[in-house]
Amino acid sequence: MQLFKTLKLTPGIIAFVGAGGKTTTILTLAQELLQQGKRIIITTTTHIFPPNEAQYGRFFTPDSDLLPEFLQTHRIAVVANSLNTQGKLTGITSEQIDLLAQLADYVLVEADGSKRLPCKVPAAHEPALPQNTTQIVGILGLSALEQRFSDGCFRAELACKHLHTLPNDTILPQHLAAIASASWGLAKNIGNRPFGILLNQRDCCHPQITTEIAQQIQQQGVFHVVSAALNDQEWNEV
């Protein structure tokens, strides 16, 4: 089954939070939805590396007059502000995203930063959810398991505070399950919007451990959990 069906995505503004595969998830979904004849905009409220233009469309600033016509013919585009010193496209505002939603079936928003680490706990100002987000997908990289918090978790000090651990402690399955499902973790500010968890990098651990983490997440009220090895194009609902 295609990933957009497995994640039960519906048209609208979809925000991706967490760590361990947000960009890969967005780009995989964009290609699937393009093949379905949908119009897709890839954007960010934080930062994102510029996707391949040949696959994911030209880069436009949100005020570009050329964007509507381009979408009519190409059906996919990347919208953001200019590159920063790290070579990343910079984020746009909620108001700008609302306008983009009038041009596309799906607006896929990278709404969180993670310094390329496999898991994270959001700070007070995070995640950067667009005001009119219609659906949220939390990403968690299973390669964080058995790493120290200080090595594998972005904002490790916050994770340790909530989990009553130390920076040198090892990240265990129950820790990832808590980060995924807690209101101080990936479920922060979800409100009544549809919310699901994608456990990526499942090839990094035994299948039973992935199942164990998924079950613990579901026990906390997050009933839709997908496990995946995105780099291998493999996924399924748990």
C-alpha positions as a Python dict, from the first residue, in 0.01 Angstrom:
ca = {
    (1, 'M'): (0, 0, 0),
    (2, 'Q'): (121, 351, -75),
    (3, 'L'): (251, 558, 215),
    (4, 'F'): (-14, 830, 184),
    (5, 'K'): (-284, 565, 224),
    (6, 'T'): (-102, 394, 510),
    (7, 'L'): (-79, 729, 691),
    (8, 'K'): (-444, 801, 606),
    (9, 'L'): (-365, 1142, 464),
    (10, 'T'): (-646, 1364, 342),
    (11, 'P'): (-620, 1685, 138),
    (12, 'G'): (-520, 1996, 330),
    (13, 'I'): (-226, 2137, 525),
    (14, 'I'): (-27, 1848, 673),
    (15, 'A'): (247, 1923, 925),
    (16, 'F'): (538, 1688, 991),
    (17, 'V'): (706, 1708, 1332),
    (18, 'G'): (970, 1515, 1522),
    (19, 'A'): (1293, 1370, 1388),
    (20, 'G'): (1444, 1082, 1198),
    (21, 'G'): (1293, 1120, 852),
    (22, 'K'): (1064, 1422, 813),
    (23, 'T'): (1209, 1534, 480),
    (24, 'T'): (1226, 1180, 342),
    (25, 'T'): (862, 1125, 441),
    (26, 'I'): (752, 1447, 273),
    (27, 'L'): (940, 1374, -49),
    (28, 'T'): (810, 1016, -65),
    (29, 'L'): (453, 1138, -19),
    (30, 'A'): (498, 1414, -275),
    (31, 'Q'): (597, 1166, -544),
    (32, 'E'): (308, 933, -461),
    (33, 'L'): (52, 1212, -465),
    (34, 'L'): (192, 1349, -789),
    (35, 'Q'): (136, 1009, -948),
    (36, 'Q'): (-225, 1029, -826),
    (37, 'G'): (-276, 1349, -1024),
    (38, 'K'): (-279, 1574, -717),
    (39, 'R'): (-129, 1922, -688),
    (40, 'I'): (135, 1939, -415),
    (41, 'I'): (329, 2217, -248),
    (42, 'I'): (631, 2133, -32),
    (43, 'T'): (715, 2401, 223),
    (44, 'T'): (845, 2466, 573),
    (45, 'T'): (789, 2686, 875),
    (46, 'T'): (1146, 2616, 990),
    (47, 'H'): (1419, 2507, 747),
    (48, 'I'): (1454, 2244, 478),
    (49, 'F'): (1729, 2141, 238),
    (50, 'P'): (1630, 2224, -122),
    (51, 'P'): (1474, 1915, -282),
    (52, 'N'): (1583, 1800, -627),
    (53, 'E'): (1418, 2038, -873),
    (54, 'A'): (1377, 1775, -1145),
    (55, 'Q'): (1170, 1555, -911),
    (56, 'Y'): (996, 1802, -683),
    (57, 'G'): (942, 2112, -891),
    (58, 'R'): (1092, 2457, -901),
    (59, 'F'): (1156, 2669, -595),
    (60, 'F'): (933, 2974, -554),
    (61, 'T'): (903, 3240, -290),
    (62, 'P'): (551, 3259, -142),
    (63, 'D'): (473, 3590, -316),
    (64, 'S'): (568, 3469, -664),
    (65, 'D'): (315, 3554, -936),
    (66, 'L'): (446, 3261, -1141),
    (67, 'L'): (351, 2990, -892),
    (68, 'P'): (-21, 2944, -982),
    (69, 'E'): (51, 2890, -1352),
    (70, 'F'): (344, 2659, -1275),
    (71, 'L'): (125, 2441, -1055),
    (72, 'Q'): (-138, 2417, -1325),
    (73, 'T'): (111, 2256, -1562),
    (74, 'H'): (360, 2080, -1331),
    (75, 'R'): (140, 2010, -1024),
    (76, 'I'): (429, 2021, -777),
    (77, 'A'): (648, 2302, -643),
    (78, 'V'): (866, 2396, -348),
    (79, 'V'): (776, 2721, -172),
    (80, 'A'): (998, 2885, 90),
    (81, 'N'): (1215, 3187, 155),
    (82, 'S'): (1578, 3223, 53),
    (83, 'L'): (1869, 3001, 155),
    (84, 'N'): (2041, 3057, 488),
    (85, 'T'): (2411, 3018, 557),
    (86, 'Q'): (2365, 2643, 611),
    (87, 'G'): (2223, 2602, 262),
    (88, 'K'): (1866, 2547, 380),
    (89, 'L'): (1550, 2712, 253),
    (90, 'T'): (1391, 2917, 530),
    (91, 'G'): (1035, 2908, 658),
    (92, 'I'): (723, 3096, 563),
    (93, 'T'): (429, 3216, 773),
    (94, 'S'): (95, 3058, 855),
    (95, 'E'): (-80, 3327, 653),
    (96, 'Q'): (130, 3246, 349),
    (97, 'I'): (57, 2876, 391),
    (98, 'D'): (-317, 2951, 400),
    (99, 'L'): (-284, 3117, 60),
    (100, 'L'): (-86, 2822, -76),
    (101, 'A'): (-362, 2585, 37),
    (102, 'Q'): (-590, 2755, -217),
    (103, 'L'): (-355, 2647, -497),
    (104, 'A'): (-285, 2283, -408),
    (105, 'D'): (-460, 1968, -290),
    (106, 'Y'): (-187, 1893, -37),
    (107, 'V'): (49, 2136, 136),
    (108, 'L'): (323, 1928, 301),
    (109, 'V'): (491, 2131, 575),
    (110, 'E'): (814, 2050, 754),
    (111, 'A'): (723, 2213, 1086),
    (112, 'D'): (1004, 2107, 1316),
    (113, 'G'): (1382, 2103, 1335),
    (114, 'S'): (1598, 1826, 1477),
    (115, 'K'): (1962, 1890, 1379),
    (116, 'R'): (1951, 1558, 1187),
    (117, 'L'): (1922, 1354, 1507),
    (118, 'P'): (1678, 1059, 1520),
    (119, 'C'): (1454, 1187, 1800),
    (120, 'K'): (1363, 1515, 1967),
    (121, 'V'): (1155, 1680, 2235),
    (122, 'P'): (1013, 2021, 2140),
    (123, 'A'): (1109, 2341, 2316),
    (124, 'A'): (850, 2596, 2431),
    (125, 'H'): (836, 2761, 2086),
    (126, 'E'): (810, 2431, 1896),
    (127, 'P'): (674, 2281, 1681),
    (128, 'A'): (604, 2560, 1432),
    (129, 'L'): (258, 2439, 1331),
    (130, 'P'): (69, 2647, 1075),
    (131, 'Q'): (-246, 2785, 1235),
    (132, 'N'): (-478, 2601, 999),
    (133, 'T'): (-298, 2268, 997),
    (134, 'T'): (-549, 1994, 917),
    (135, 'Q'): (-340, 1687, 1005),
    (136, 'I'): (-17, 1613, 1193),
    (137, 'V'): (233, 1331, 1144),
    (138, 'G'): (499, 1272, 1411),
    (139, 'I'): (823, 1108, 1296),
    (140, 'L'): (1054, 914, 1525),
    (141, 'G'): (1380, 746, 1424),
    (142, 'L'): (1439, 407, 1584),
    (143, 'S'): (1814, 443, 1538),
    (144, 'A'): (1798, 649, 1859),
    (145, 'L'): (1763, 326, 2057),
    (146, 'E'): (2067, 236, 2268),
    (147, 'Q'): (2224, 576, 2207),
    (148, 'R'): (2284, 812, 2495),
    (149, 'F'): (2030, 1093, 2521),
    (150, 'S'): (2310, 1344, 2469),
    (151, 'D'): (2403, 1177, 2138),
    (152, 'G'): (2071, 1068, 1990),
    (153, 'C'): (1808, 1316, 2105),
    (154, 'F'): (1775, 1679, 2005),
    (155, 'R'): (1700, 1892, 2312),
    (156, 'A'): (1818, 1605, 2530),
    (157, 'E'): (1794, 1822, 2840),
    (158, 'L'): (1417, 1849, 2793),
    (159, 'A'): (1382, 1478, 2727),
    (160, 'C'): (1575, 1399, 3045),
    (161, 'K'): (1365, 1643, 3246),
    (162, 'H'): (1038, 1481, 3139),
    (163, 'L'): (1163, 1122, 3153),
    (164, 'H'): (1364, 1162, 3477),
    (165, 'T'): (1681, 1040, 3312),
    (166, 'L'): (2035, 1174, 3269),
    (167, 'P'): (2212, 1281, 2947),
    (168, 'N'): (2443, 979, 2963),
    (169, 'D'): (2155, 734, 3011),
    (170, 'T'): (2061, 500, 2728),
    (171, 'I'): (1748, 565, 2521),
    (172, 'L'): (1513, 268, 2572),
    (173, 'P'): (1191, 163, 2395),
    (174, 'Q'): (971, 306, 2670),
    (175, 'H'): (1144, 642, 2633),
    (176, 'L'): (1068, 661, 2261),
    (177, 'A'): (708, 558, 2321),
    (178, 'A'): (669, 839, 2574),
    (179, 'I'): (829, 1097, 2344),
    (180, 'A'): (599, 991, 2061),
    (181, 'S'): (273, 1006, 2255),
    (182, 'A'): (314, 1268, 2530),
    (183, 'S'): (167, 1617, 2517),
    (184, 'W'): (520, 1746, 2588),
    (185, 'G'): (655, 1533, 2301),
    (186, 'L'): (542, 1481, 1945),
    (187, 'A'): (176, 1512, 2042),
    (188, 'K'): (230, 1869, 2159),
    (189, 'N'): (-43, 2111, 2047),
    (190, 'I'): (-222, 1857, 1827),
    (191, 'G'): (-565, 1966, 1951),
    (192, 'N'): (-845, 1772, 1784),
    (193, 'R'): (-660, 1725, 1456),
    (194, 'P'): (-588, 1378, 1318),
    (195, 'F'): (-249, 1267, 1450),
    (196, 'G'): (-38, 964, 1374),
    (197, 'I'): (313, 839, 1441),
    (198, 'L'): (560, 709, 1185),
    (199, 'L'): (831, 492, 1343),
    (200, 'N'): (1107, 516, 1085),
    (201, 'Q'): (1436, 323, 1064),
    (202, 'R'): (1276, 0, 1182),
    (203, 'D'): (1565, -186, 1017),
    (204, 'C'): (1778, -61, 1308),
    (205, 'C'): (1612, -286, 1565),
    (206, 'H'): (1438, -621, 1610),
    (207, 'P'): (1078, -626, 1479),
    (208, 'Q'): (953, -719, 1825),
    (209, 'I'): (1096, -398, 1968),
    (210, 'T'): (917, -193, 1702),
    (211, 'T'): (593, -370, 1790),
    (212, 'E'): (653, -311, 2161),
    (213, 'I'): (705, 64, 2107),
    (214, 'A'): (396, 86, 1886),
    (215, 'Q'): (182, -90, 2144),
    (216, 'Q'): (299, 143, 2419),
    (217, 'I'): (217, 443, 2199),
    (218, 'Q'): (-129, 305, 2127),
    (219, 'Q'): (-191, 249, 2498),
    (220, 'Q'): (-146, 624, 2541),
    (221, 'G'): (-427, 698, 2297),
    (222, 'V'): (-240, 729, 1967),
    (223, 'F'): (-418, 460, 1773),
    (224, 'H'): (-262, 515, 1432),
    (225, 'V'): (102, 402, 1423),
    (226, 'V'): (299, 315, 1110),
    (227, 'S'): (641, 150, 1109),
    (228, 'A'): (873, 204, 816),
    (229, 'A'): (1215, 171, 663),
    (230, 'L'): (1174, 470, 433),
    (231, 'N'): (1510, 430, 261),
    (232, 'D'): (1397, 81, 155),
    (233, 'Q'): (1048, 203, 58),
    (234, 'E'): (888, -30, 315),
    (235, 'W'): (607, 53, 558),
    (236, 'N'): (294, -86, 717),
    (237, 'E'): (39, 7, 979),
    (238, 'V'): (112, -151, 1316),
}
